[in-house]
Every structure is written in structure tokens, then in C-alpha cells.
């Protein structure tokens, strides 16, 4: 599915965007953070809005895997951590290696602090973003963003968000933005500086997120889609499980009904075998390493300077 966005509208206080050029699909801009309580009522209101869209898609609440609406749906695999208490997570849901990484962060002097979205914090985020143009072998979409853009990006859901920074001395080496919902909280962002990866700050930030959710009585912590390869293993080691949540598709016109019947609503990548996806990811990583070699060499030199 082409993710080009246009034609924003607002229904029940939630922004709706339309994505795609040929098949136009409407969805909530914050669909992993906002959920529909009464789908029938919401769809009635949606029909009164002038949207140039063929389909409307939405997710059921995180933690509710059993379909409860009569619309066509398909499972969407999310990484979800069930939470009871922090102690249960520490003792039962993670392994010794993960516990040792969190202890390593503590012993290495990583200081976790609750932060506010002020100028100092935004500029610390920019330092992390601008450390390297690549992340996990891909072009990093936040690299090079200006101050106002970064501030605006993180101003969403401000009234129900927690920002937690991981500090080495006075330098912020990682942070999370945690958005709280009714029964689930979502890691909208979690990122650490590559140059400080030996401090295991990302592991410590996950532990802090679990602690915060447990204290608030939140039942689930959501960490993006279910993943494979390195990031997928990282999620598993921290207790995240694959949870299939119904994604509903509601046709808004004849074109939408035909597209749904012919399965044209799915992303192109869903038709590509996982082995071919892995091969492409490896080739993309090699190309990006070559293309950005000068910036990566400069970053490596600065990291060596820090270590000395």
C-alpha cells in the first residue's frame, strides 16, 4: 500500500488521513494510540465527512484479540507485553541474560529520569537523531530534522505521555516516549545512542517502562508490530509476545468493495516470501553502508574520541 497521505479530517476528535494513490484507504492518524469504542456510531459519523477514500480500516483495542465487530477483518501481529507487577516481569517473564543487561546499565551509571518536553530535552533528542543516518541498516527517517519538527513530533498525546531519559552524567544517551491508553500503553519511541550501546541503556529503558505501567495499573505494553531478526529477538528477550489483533476493513464505495474482494487492500510486502524479504533487507543494508560510508567513518572517529 502506498503510504502517501492526504485529505485529513477529524471524527470524534481523532484525525483521519487518506493514504494511497490508486486505492485510497482512510485510517486514524494515531491508530495505535486511539481506538474506537463504538464502531457503528463512528462509521455513521465518518459517512458525513467528505473523504476521498475507498476503504476505512481500524484496529481493535490492544489486549482484545477476539473479533467483536461484523466487518471483514484480518489479524495484525503486534508485540505486546502482558503486565501484572514489575516483580513478576523481572522474575518470570525475562531471562538471566536480560536481567544481567539491566544490571549492567545500573552498574555502569545509567541514570533514568522523568523529563519534560522543553528545549533542553528536544535538543538532546536531536543529538540522538543526528548521531547516524542509518539505523538497523535502513535510512533513519528522523536524521537531520530541525528543532521545530522534532518538537512538534513529540507534542502529540502530551497529556497522556511520559518521557524518560537515560543519562550518562549530563548527556542523554537514550529516551522513551510512552503513550498511555485505557488498558495499554505504547512505546511511541525508544532509541539510544549507538556510541553508548555498551551501557545497555535501551534495556534499562524497557525496564523503566514496565515499572511505570505496573504502577499505573496498565495491563499491556505495546512495542510496535511483531518483528523478526534482531529487533524481534530483542522484544522476545524482554517478554513481549505476538498478539494478533483484528484489523477491520470497511468499504466506502464500489471500488473499495471490489478491492477487498480481490485482496488488493494488502501491502505488497505481504505477498513476498520471508526469505526474499530477508535477502532484500541484507542487500539494502550493504548498499546503505556503502552509500553513507563517509558519515559512518566520521561517527566512528567521534566514538573513538569519546572512548579515549
C-alpha positions in Angstrom: 0.0 0.0 0.0 1.4 3.4 -0.9 1.6 5.5 2.3 1.2 8.9 0.7 -1.2 10.8 2.9 -3.8 13.5 2.1 -7.3 14.7 2.9 -7.1 14.9 6.7 -10.5 15.1 8.6 -11.5 14.8 12.2 -14.1 12.5 13.6 -14.8 12.3 17.4 -11.7 14.3 18.0 -9.5 11.8 16.1 -7.6 12.8 12.9 -8.3 10.7 9.8 -5.9 10.5 7.0 -6.3 9.1 3.5 -3.3 7.1 2.2 -2.6 5.7 -1.3 -2.8 6.9 -4.9 -4.9 4.2 -6.6 -6.7 2.5 -3.7 -7.4 5.3 -1.2 -7.5 4.0 2.3 -8.7 6.1 5.3 -7.3 5.3 8.8 -6.8 7.1 12.1 -3.5 9.0 12.1 -2.8 7.6 15.6 -4.3 4.2 15.2 -2.0 2.5 17.7 -2.8 5.2 20.3 -6.5 6.0 19.6 -9.2 3.3 19.4 -12.9 3.3 18.5 -15.3 2.5 21.3 -18.4 2.2 19.2 -17.6 1.3 15.6 -21.1 1.6 14.3 -21.6 5.0 15.7 -18.2 6.1 14.5 -18.8 4.8 10.9 -22.1 6.7 10.8 -20.2 10.0 11.6 -17.5 9.1 9.1 -20.0 8.9 6.3 -21.0 12.5 6.9 -17.4 13.7 6.4 -16.2 14.4 2.8 -13.4 11.9 2.4 -12.0 10.9 -0.9 -11.5 7.3 0.2 -12.4 3.8 -0.9 -11.8 1.9 2.3 -11.7 2.7 6.0 -9.5 0.5 8.2 -9.2 0.4 12.0 -7.7 -1.8 14.8 -9.5 -3.3 17.7 -8.2 -2.4 21.2 -4.8 -3.9 22.2 -5.5 -6.8 24.6 -8.8 -7.7 22.8 -7.8 -10.4 20.3 -11.3 -11.8 19.7 -13.2 -10.0 16.9 -16.3 -8.2 18.2 -17.4 -6.4 15.0 -19.1 -7.9 11.9 -16.9 -6.2 9.4 -14.2 -8.0 7.2 -11.0 -8.3 9.2 -7.5 -9.8 9.2 -5.1 -10.3 12.0 -2.4 -7.8 12.6 0.5 -9.1 14.7 1.7 -6.7 17.4 4.4 -7.1 20.1 2.6 -7.0 23.4 3.8 -7.5 26.9 1.2 -8.6 29.5 1.9 -6.8 32.8 0.8 -7.7 36.3 3.6 -6.5 38.5 7.2 -5.4 37.9 8.4 -8.2 40.2 6.5 -10.8 38.1 8.1 -9.4 34.9 11.5 -9.4 36.5 11.3 -12.9 37.9 9.1 -14.8 35.4 8.9 -13.0 32.0 12.6 -12.3 31.2 15.7 -14.5 31.2 19.0 -14.2 33.1 20.8 -12.5 30.1 18.2 -9.7 30.0 18.3 -9.2 33.8 22.1 -9.0 33.6 21.9 -6.3 30.9 19.6 -4.2 33.1 22.0 -4.7 36.0 24.9 -3.7 33.7 23.2 -0.4 32.9 22.7 0.3 36.6 26.3 -0.6 37.5 27.5 1.5 34.5 26.0 4.6 35.9 23.0 4.9 33.6 20.6 7.3 35.4 16.9 7.2 34.4 15.0 10.5 34.7 11.4 11.6 34.0 11.7 14.5 31.6 9.5 17.3 30.2 9.3 18.3 26.6 11.3 21.5 26.9 14.0 23.0 24.8 16.8 21.1 26.5 15.1 17.8 26.1 14.2 18.4 22.4 17.9 19.3 21.6 19.0 16.2 23.5 16.7 14.2 21.2 18.1 15.9 18.2 21.6 14.8 19.2 20.5 11.2 19.3 18.7 11.5 16.0 21.7 13.1 14.3 24.2 10.7 15.5 23.9 8.4 12.4 22.0 8.5 9.1 21.4 4.7 9.4 19.5 2.6 11.9 19.3 -1.2 11.6 20.7 -1.0 8.1 17.9 1.5 6.9 17.9 5.2 6.3 16.9 6.8 9.6 13.8 8.9 9.0 14.5 11.3 11.9 18.1 12.1 10.9 18.5 15.8 10.1 15.1 17.0 11.4 15.1 20.6 12.6 14.1 21.7 16.2 10.5 22.7 15.4 9.8 19.4 13.6 11.2 17.3 16.4 9.2 19.4 19.0 6.0 19.0 17.0 6.5 15.3 16.5 6.7 14.7 20.3 3.9 17.1 21.2 1.3 14.6 20.2 -0.7 12.9 23.1 1.3 15.2 25.5 -1.4 15.0 28.2 -1.1 11.2 28.5 2.6 10.7 27.7 5.7 10.1 29.9 9.1 10.9 28.6 12.0 9.1 30.3 15.6 9.8 29.5 18.7 7.7 30.1 21.6 9.8 31.1 25.4 9.2 31.4 26.4 12.1 33.5 24.6 15.1 32.0 24.5 13.6 28.5 21.2 12.0 27.4 22.1 8.7 25.7 18.6 7.4 25.2 14.9 8.1 25.8 11.4 6.7 25.5 8.1 8.3 24.8 5.4 6.2 26.5 1.8 6.9 25.5 -0.9 5.6 27.9 -4.3 4.4 26.9 -7.2 2.8 28.6 -5.8 -0.7 29.1 -2.5 -0.5 27.2 0.5 1.8 26.9 2.6 2.1 23.7 6.2 2.8 23.2 5.8 5.5 20.6 9.6 5.8 20.5 12.6 4.1 22.2 16.1 4.9 21.0 19.6 5.1 22.3 22.9 6.4 21.1 24.9 3.9 19.2 28.1 5.2 20.7 26.9 4.3 24.2 25.4 0.9 23.3 27.8 -0.8 25.8 25.8 0.8 28.6 22.7 -1.2 27.8 20.5 1.9 28.2 17.8 0.5 26.0 17.3 -2.5 28.2 17.1 -0.2 31.2 14.5 2.0 29.5 12.3 -1.0 28.8 12.5 -2.0 32.5 11.5 1.5 33.5 8.6 1.5 31.1 7.3 -1.8 32.7 7.7 -0.2 36.1 5.7 2.9 35.1 2.9 0.8 33.5 2.7 -1.5 36.5 2.4 1.4 38.9 -0.4 2.9 36.8 -2.3 -0.5 36.7 -1.8 -0.8 32.9 -2.4 -4.3 31.6 -0.3 -4.3 28.4 2.8 -2.6 27.0 2.8 -2.4 23.2 6.0 -2.2 21.3 5.2 -1.8 17.6 4.5 -4.7 15.2 5.8 -8.2 15.8 9.2 -8.4 14.3 11.8 -10.9 13.1 15.6 -10.8 13.0 17.5 -8.7 15.6 14.7 -6.4 16.8 12.3 -9.3 17.1 14.8 -11.2 19.3 15.2 -8.1 21.5 11.5 -7.9 22.0 11.2 -11.6 22.9 14.0 -11.3 25.4 12.1 -8.6 27.2 8.9 -10.6 27.5 7.0 -9.3 24.5 4.7 -11.8 22.9 3.0 -11.9 19.5 -0.7 -10.8 19.8 -2.9 -10.9 16.8 -5.4 -8.0 16.9 -8.3 -7.8 14.4 -7.8 -5.1 11.7 -11.1 -4.3 10.1 -11.7 -3.1 6.6 -14.9 -1.3 5.8 -15.6 -0.5 2.1 -16.9 3.0 1.5 -17.8 2.6 -2.2 -17.9 0.1 -5.1 -14.2 0.4 -5.7 -13.5 -0.4 -2.1 -15.8 -3.5 -2.2 -14.0 -4.8 -5.3 -10.6 -4.2 -3.8 -11.5 -6.0 -0.7 -12.9 -8.9 -2.6 -9.8 -9.2 -4.8 -7.4 -8.7 -1.8 -6.0 -5.5 -3.3 -6.1 -3.8 0.1 -3.0 -5.6 1.4 0.5 -4.3 1.3 2.7 -5.5 -1.5 5.2 -6.9 1.0 2.6 -9.4 2.3 2.9 -11.3 -1.0 6.7 -11.6 -0.8 8.2 -14.7 1.0 10.1 -14.0 4.2 13.3 -15.5 2.7 13.1 -12.9 -0.1 12.4 -10.2 2.4 15.5 -11.1 4.4 17.6 -11.2 1.3 16.4 -7.7 0.3 17.0 -6.4 3.8 20.6 -7.7 3.7 21.2 -6.1 0.3 19.7 -2.8 1.4 21.9 -2.8 4.5 25.0 -3.3 2.4 24.1 -0.6 -0.1 23.3 1.9 2.7 26.6 1.1 4.5 28.4 1.9 1.2 26.3 5.0 0.4 26.8 6.5 3.8 30.4 5.3 4.4 31.8 8.8 4.9 29.3 9.7 7.6 29.7 6.4 9.3 33.5 6.8 9.3 33.1 10.3 10.9 30.8 8.8 13.5 33.3 6.0 14.2 36.1 8.6 14.7 34.0 10.6 17.2 33.0 7.4 19.1 36.7 6.5 19.4 37.4 10.0 20.7 34.7 9.6 23.4 36.1 6.2 24.5 39.7 7.6 24.8 
